[in-house]
Amino acid sequence: IEAAWDSYLNVLEANPLAVKSVTAGVILGAADLSGQAIQQVMAAKDDQDSDVTAVKSDGGIDIARFLRFAFFGLILQAPWNHFYYLFLDGVLPPTPDPFTLTTGIKVFIDQFIQAPIFTVIIFAFLGTLEGKSKDEIKKQLDDDYVDTMLANW
């Protein structure tokens, strides 16, 4: 395992954006598959606990959703973070001690400037991949943006 990790780190150093993009695509795709599995387990438990029989989907994996999240990680999330953190570190270089005013400022910028902007981009990107209209994406933002940001914080 150590040799595989060392190889990964060498490739990451040689091709950081490509490796980060593939890694993010794999992780976000896997995270969505895990989320779908958890949703199915919870739905099955709810069905067992309820006297009401609800019509459910076939319980299979939503491959299109999985692919959207993997594509999002590959094409948008990794490149955005790669260049955003390069820029932020260029403006505010990292400090040896993580508990500094510089770190606090970077966290503030990340959470209260970058995250709100990127969250809108996420909604628009995924909504577009789902085939939603601009009005549907705007409605989803109106309905979910505040709760999403609060959960992020």
C-alpha beads as a LAMMPS data file, in Angstrom:
LAMMPS data file: protein, C-alpha beads

153 atoms
152 bonds

1 atom types
1 bond types

-500.0 500.0 xlo xhi
-500.0 500.0 ylo yhi
-500.0 500.0 zlo zhi

Masses

1 110.0

Atoms # bond

1 1 1 0.000 0.000 0.000
2 1 1 2.851 2.351 0.788
3 1 1 4.263 1.908 -2.724
4 1 1 0.863 2.653 -4.266
5 1 1 0.505 5.781 -2.105
6 1 1 4.013 6.934 -3.054
7 1 1 3.175 6.408 -6.734
8 1 1 -0.025 8.418 -6.329
9 1 1 1.870 11.271 -4.679
10 1 1 4.489 11.260 -7.460
11 1 1 1.814 11.446 -10.160
12 1 1 -0.024 14.120 -8.152
13 1 1 3.136 16.216 -8.025
14 1 1 3.786 15.752 -11.748
15 1 1 0.176 16.355 -12.902
16 1 1 -1.724 17.997 -10.038
17 1 1 -4.819 19.176 -11.890
18 1 1 -5.409 15.942 -13.793
19 1 1 -4.900 13.771 -10.707
20 1 1 -7.082 16.002 -8.521
21 1 1 -9.796 15.947 -11.192
22 1 1 -9.833 12.163 -11.547
23 1 1 -9.664 11.753 -7.771
24 1 1 -12.569 14.144 -7.234
25 1 1 -14.621 12.398 -9.916
26 1 1 -14.065 9.015 -8.280
27 1 1 -14.748 10.320 -4.765
28 1 1 -17.885 12.267 -5.684
29 1 1 -19.221 9.381 -7.753
30 1 1 -18.566 6.958 -4.887
31 1 1 -20.113 9.386 -2.393
32 1 1 -23.278 9.579 -4.485
33 1 1 -23.482 5.786 -4.767
34 1 1 -23.088 5.566 -0.980
35 1 1 -25.774 8.196 -0.518
36 1 1 -28.135 6.315 -2.790
37 1 1 -27.506 3.079 -0.869
38 1 1 -28.231 4.837 2.437
39 1 1 -31.421 6.348 0.991
40 1 1 -32.567 2.900 -0.111
41 1 1 -31.900 1.376 3.327
42 1 1 -33.750 4.216 5.036
43 1 1 -36.683 3.944 2.613
44 1 1 -36.902 0.190 3.216
45 1 1 -36.855 0.763 6.986
46 1 1 -39.588 3.404 6.660
47 1 1 -41.683 0.938 4.642
48 1 1 -41.299 -1.699 7.381
49 1 1 -42.207 0.801 10.112
50 1 1 -45.269 2.099 8.298
51 1 1 -48.694 0.594 7.818
52 1 1 -49.064 2.623 4.634
53 1 1 -47.775 1.040 1.453
54 1 1 -46.119 3.616 -0.741
55 1 1 -45.286 3.161 -4.387
56 1 1 -41.494 3.147 -4.630
57 1 1 -39.144 3.090 -7.550
58 1 1 -37.447 -0.182 -8.398
59 1 1 -34.838 0.509 -5.723
60 1 1 -32.036 0.451 -8.274
61 1 1 -29.140 2.827 -8.579
62 1 1 -29.770 6.091 -10.425
63 1 1 -26.850 5.834 -12.839
64 1 1 -27.512 9.265 -14.360
65 1 1 -27.277 10.905 -10.919
66 1 1 -24.057 9.008 -10.157
67 1 1 -22.566 10.127 -13.479
68 1 1 -23.606 13.761 -12.895
69 1 1 -21.785 13.851 -9.563
70 1 1 -18.693 12.090 -10.926
71 1 1 -18.642 14.476 -13.905
72 1 1 -19.095 17.444 -11.567
73 1 1 -16.050 16.381 -9.536
74 1 1 -13.950 15.777 -12.639
75 1 1 -14.879 18.876 -14.634
76 1 1 -15.815 21.563 -12.113
77 1 1 -15.111 20.898 -8.438
78 1 1 -11.465 19.836 -8.699
79 1 1 -10.380 22.526 -11.173
80 1 1 -12.255 25.220 -9.229
81 1 1 -10.635 24.229 -5.938
82 1 1 -7.213 23.754 -7.535
83 1 1 -7.100 27.265 -8.965
84 1 1 -8.982 28.908 -6.097
85 1 1 -6.532 27.608 -3.476
86 1 1 -3.510 28.442 -5.660
87 1 1 -4.852 31.998 -5.907
88 1 1 -5.676 32.218 -2.200
89 1 1 -2.241 30.879 -1.211
90 1 1 -0.658 33.369 -3.618
91 1 1 -2.457 36.277 -1.983
92 1 1 -2.144 34.956 1.569
93 1 1 0.782 32.514 1.718
94 1 1 0.436 29.561 4.099
95 1 1 2.031 29.931 7.505
96 1 1 3.997 27.236 9.365
97 1 1 1.649 27.600 12.343
98 1 1 -1.954 26.835 11.339
99 1 1 -3.389 28.928 14.190
100 1 1 -2.673 32.408 12.869
101 1 1 -4.625 35.455 11.774
102 1 1 -3.774 34.520 8.181
103 1 1 -5.502 31.158 8.591
104 1 1 -8.535 32.846 10.137
105 1 1 -8.757 35.292 7.238
106 1 1 -8.477 32.440 4.725
107 1 1 -11.251 30.500 6.463
108 1 1 -13.425 33.625 6.465
109 1 1 -12.824 34.204 2.743
110 1 1 -13.471 30.534 2.002
111 1 1 -16.697 30.277 3.975
112 1 1 -18.240 33.696 3.392
113 1 1 -17.070 34.614 -0.118
114 1 1 -15.989 31.525 -2.046
115 1 1 -18.538 29.012 -0.698
116 1 1 -21.628 31.171 -1.380
117 1 1 -20.458 31.830 -4.949
118 1 1 -19.463 28.231 -5.646
119 1 1 -22.737 26.923 -4.211
120 1 1 -24.682 28.924 -6.808
121 1 1 -22.402 27.512 -9.499
122 1 1 -23.015 23.970 -8.188
123 1 1 -26.790 24.400 -8.335
124 1 1 -26.555 25.816 -11.877
125 1 1 -24.113 23.150 -13.106
126 1 1 -26.004 20.154 -11.723
127 1 1 -29.368 21.659 -12.666
128 1 1 -28.163 22.115 -16.229
129 1 1 -26.956 18.495 -16.343
130 1 1 -30.388 17.430 -15.091
131 1 1 -32.012 19.352 -17.951
132 1 1 -33.601 21.990 -15.722
133 1 1 -34.552 25.379 -17.117
134 1 1 -33.127 28.622 -15.732
135 1 1 -36.419 29.199 -13.924
136 1 1 -36.309 25.729 -12.356
137 1 1 -32.717 26.290 -11.215
138 1 1 -33.669 29.674 -9.780
139 1 1 -36.594 28.097 -7.923
140 1 1 -34.306 25.415 -6.497
141 1 1 -31.884 28.120 -5.368
142 1 1 -34.761 30.068 -3.804
143 1 1 -35.977 26.920 -2.028
144 1 1 -32.658 25.330 -0.986
145 1 1 -29.807 27.862 -1.007
146 1 1 -30.078 29.097 2.588
147 1 1 -30.444 25.593 4.032
148 1 1 -27.506 24.400 1.910
149 1 1 -25.288 27.240 3.131
150 1 1 -26.301 26.680 6.766
151 1 1 -25.479 22.969 6.428
152 1 1 -22.139 23.923 4.829
153 1 1 -21.228 26.124 7.781

Bonds

1 1 1 2
2 1 2 3
3 1 3 4
4 1 4 5
5 1 5 6
6 1 6 7
7 1 7 8
8 1 8 9
9 1 9 10
10 1 10 11
11 1 11 12
12 1 12 13
13 1 13 14
14 1 14 15
15 1 15 16
16 1 16 17
17 1 17 18
18 1 18 19
19 1 19 20
20 1 20 21
21 1 21 22
22 1 22 23
23 1 23 24
24 1 24 25
25 1 25 26
26 1 26 27
27 1 27 28
28 1 28 29
29 1 29 30
30 1 30 31
31 1 31 32
32 1 32 33
33 1 33 34
34 1 34 35
35 1 35 36
36 1 36 37
37 1 37 38
38 1 38 39
39 1 39 40
40 1 40 41
41 1 41 42
42 1 42 43
43 1 43 44
44 1 44 45
45 1 45 46
46 1 46 47
47 1 47 48
48 1 48 49
49 1 49 50
50 1 50 51
51 1 51 52
52 1 52 53
53 1 53 54
54 1 54 55
55 1 55 56
56 1 56 57
57 1 57 58
58 1 58 59
59 1 59 60
60 1 60 61
61 1 61 62
62 1 62 63
63 1 63 64
64 1 64 65
65 1 65 66
66 1 66 67
67 1 67 68
68 1 68 69
69 1 69 70
70 1 70 71
71 1 71 72
72 1 72 73
73 1 73 74
74 1 74 75
75 1 75 76
76 1 76 77
77 1 77 78
78 1 78 79
79 1 79 80
80 1 80 81
81 1 81 82
82 1 82 83
83 1 83 84
84 1 84 85
85 1 85 86
86 1 86 87
87 1 87 88
88 1 88 89
89 1 89 90
90 1 90 91
91 1 91 92
92 1 92 93
93 1 93 94
94 1 94 95
95 1 95 96
96 1 96 97
97 1 97 98
98 1 98 99
99 1 99 100
100 1 100 101
101 1 101 102
102 1 102 103
103 1 103 104
104 1 104 105
105 1 105 106
106 1 106 107
107 1 107 108
108 1 108 109
109 1 109 110
110 1 110 111
111 1 111 112
112 1 112 113
113 1 113 114
114 1 114 115
115 1 115 116
116 1 116 117
117 1 117 118
118 1 118 119
119 1 119 120
120 1 120 121
121 1 121 122
122 1 122 123
123 1 123 124
124 1 124 125
125 1 125 126
126 1 126 127
127 1 127 128
128 1 128 129
129 1 129 130
130 1 130 131
131 1 131 132
132 1 132 133
133 1 133 134
134 1 134 135
135 1 135 136
136 1 136 137
137 1 137 138
138 1 138 139
139 1 139 140
140 1 140 141
141 1 141 142
142 1 142 143
143 1 143 144
144 1 144 145
145 1 145 146
146 1 146 147
147 1 147 148
148 1 148 149
149 1 149 150
150 1 150 151
151 1 151 152
152 1 152 153
